[in-house]
Amino acid sequence: MMGRTHAATGVLAGLLLGPAVGLHGLAEVGPFAATCAGYALLPDLDHPTSTVTRKLGPITRAASAGLRAASGALYRATKGPRDERCDGTHRHATHTLLFAAIVGAACWASTAAWGGWAVLVWLAFGLLLAYDRLGKLVLVPIGFGVASWLPQVDGPAGFGSAALAALQQSAGWLGLAVAIGAVVHCLGDAVTESGCPFLFPLPIAEETWYEIRPPRWLRFHTGKRVENWLIFPLVILACVAATPGVWPHLIEVLHGPDTVTGALR
């Protein structure tokens, strides 16, 4: 399992894409990136011992069992003449662009229908997953997000209404964060030895579940030295570089405040 790397790449995707969806500063981009990180683990709900399967005990175990059964049935019904002989559970139905679109749409529809409480459930689950893999680092962007709406609180009586308003604002990007996380997971699995049937149900070379993957020399084994000592550290460095406000600060440290002013003009 490469859960830690999946979560880190989810953070990186959120930091890079947050400004593209209208979010600005760490107070807005940070929670978006942390949510992407959590849902970058979601496709592994099709594995019986994954982080996401174990997270909520019997609830997520039951969901995992249902997903594996559905994925297996879908595989048997749709496999092409050159698809491999397997049960079609892990790295099949949940590891597709179609699945990412479905869960993103489900998040959007549920938050539109049920408002703040649905937002809270989706956010809390994603952040729990991110915390499981990345630890206390996840609390930093969440802290910035909370700090951004605390000034709106008008005494203890206004705390609930301010929190609800903050949740409703998150609903605008939450479904997108869920979908991006799932896509990032698939892209990460696509560069491993097993590949990923990312484009299902598009038939390729007589395979409905064609595993997308790069040339052999670019692939790596999950949990081995290449992932742990090269890919994961590089992703973390990229996350630091992509964090809002980091580049101006680095320029100031290296060259002085006058250089920052010139660079930002």
N, C-alpha and C positions, 0 to 999 in steps of 0.2 A: 504494500500500500504506500502511496506517496501523498498522504493527506496533508502533511505539513507544506509540501511544495505546492499542492493544489491551492491551499489557503493563501499562501504568499503570492502566487500568481493572480489570485482573485483580488488581493489588495492592490497589486500593480495595475490590473485592468481598471479597477475603480478609480484609482488616482489619475490615470490617463484619460478615462472617458467621462469622469465627473464634470469637468468644465465643458465638455461637448454637449451635455444635456442641461446646461444652464446652472450648474452648481459652482460656487466660488468660495475660496478660502478653506482652511482645514476644518472649520466648524460645519461646513456643508459637505465638502468632499470626503472628509474623514468617515462619518457614519455610512455614507454610500459605499466607500471602499471596504469597510469592515463587513457590511452586509454581503457584498460580492464575495468576500473571502469565505464567509460561512456557507453560502449556497454553491460555492465551488466544490463543496464536499457532497452535495445532494445526489449526484448521479450514482454514487456508490451505495445508495440505499438498496441497490440490487445485490449486495453482498451480505451474507448473514453475519459477519463479524466486523463490519466496518464501523467507523466512528458514528456516522449518522444513524446506522441501524441500532446501535447500543444506546444512543443518547437519551431517549425517553422511555427506556425499558420496554414493557409489553406493547406500548402504542407504536413505537417505531419498528419493533420486531414484527408486529402484525402487518404494518405497511410494507415492510421489506418482503415478507412472505407473499403478500398479494402481488407486489410488483414482479417478483421472480416468476410467479406462476403466469402472470399476464405476458411477460416478456418471452417466456418459453413457448406459450401458445402462439404468440405473434410470429416468433421465429419459425416454428413448424409450418405455419400457414403461408409464409411469404418467402421462405428461403429459395434461392435460385439454384440452378443445376451445379454450380461450382462453389456454393457456400460450404463451409466446413461442417463436419459432423460434430455437433455439440448440443448441449441442452438449451442454448440460447438465453441464458439467464444473465450472468455477469457480463458487463461491457456489451450489452446489446440495446434493448429498447431505451434505457435511460441515458445511454451514451450517444445520443443523436441530436441534431439540430432541431428536429421535430419535438423531442421531449422538452428541450429548453424553451421553445416557443409555447408549448402547452402549459408548463408550470408558471412561466411568466404571465401568460394570459389568465391562469387561474388565480394568481396573486392579485392581478389588477381587478378582476371581476369581484373577488371576495372583499377586497378593501373598498371597492365602489359600493357594494351592497351593504356592508356591515360597518363601515367607517373605522373609527379609532380603535375599537377592540380587535378587529381583524388585522389592522396595521401592527398593533402591539404583539399579536401572536406571531406573525411573519417575522417581524424584527427580532423578537426575543429568541426565536428558534435559530435564526441565522447567526445572531451574535453569540449564542451558546456554542454553536459549532465552531465559529471562528476562535472563541476563547479556548476551546478544547485543544486546538492545534497550535495556536500562536501565543497563548497565555496572556499575561498582563499587558502586552503591547497593544492588544485590542482595546483596552480601556482608555488609551490616550485619545484616539479620535472621538470616542464616545464622550469623554470628558469635555472635549472642545465643543461638541454638539450640544450637550446639556448646558454648558456655560453660555452658549449663544442665546438660549431662550430664558434663562433664569432672570435676566433683567426685566423680562416681560411680566414677571410674577408680582402682583399687587398684594403683598401680604400673604399669610397662610391660606386665606380663603380663595385666593386667586391661583394657587398652585395647580389645582386640578384642571382648571380651564386652560392655563398656559401649557400644561403637559399635553392636553388633548389637541390644542392648536398645533403643537410641534409634531404630534403623531400624524395629524391630517396633512401637514406639509410634506411629510415623508411619503405619503401615499402616492404622490406624483412620480416618484422615481423608484419605488419599491419593486414593482413588477419587473422593471428593466434591470435592476440589480440582481434579482433572482435569475432571470434569463441569462444575463452576462456571466454570472457565476457558473451556471451549468455549461455554457459554451466554453468557458476557460478550462473547465475540467476536461472536456472532450478534446480540446486542442492539446492539453498536457498529455493525455493518454495516447494521442496520435503520434507522439514522438518517442514512444516506448517500443519495445520489441513486438508487443502484441498488436499495436495499432488501434484504431477506433472506427467503427462504422458510422462516422459522423453524418454522412449524406443519405442514410436510409430515408425513404425507400427508393432512391434513385439507383437504377441498375447500372453496374459498371462491370465489364468483362464477365458477364453472365452471373454476377453475384449481386443479390439484393442487399446483402450486408457486407459490402466491400470495405475492408479495413484500410482507412487512410493512414499512410505513414511515409516518412521520408526515406531516402536511400539508407541502406544498412549502416553505413559508417556514421550516420547522424543519430541513430537510435541509441537508447540506453535502457538498462534494466532498472526497474523500480527498487528503491531502497539500497542501492549499491553506491560505490564510491563516487561515480560520476554525478549522481543526483545529490548526494549528501555533501560533497566537498567542492563541487563546481557549480551546478545549476542552482541549488538553493541559495548559496551565498551571493551569486550574481543577481538573483531575483531580489534579494533583500537590499543589495546596493542600489538596484534600479528603483525600488520603492522609496528609498531615502531620497534619491535624486528627483523623483517625481512628486514628492510631498510639496504642497503649496508653500511658497516662501523660502524654500531651502536654497535655491540658486542665488537669489539676491544676497542672502546671508553669507554664502560661501564666497561670493565675489567680494563682499565687504571685508571679510576676514583676510582674504588673500591679497587684495589690491587697495583696500581703503574705501571709505564712503564716497569719495568723488567718482570712483569708477562705477559704483552702483548707480549713482544718479545718471551718469552718461549712458549706461547700459539699458536703463529703463525708459529713456527718452524716445 
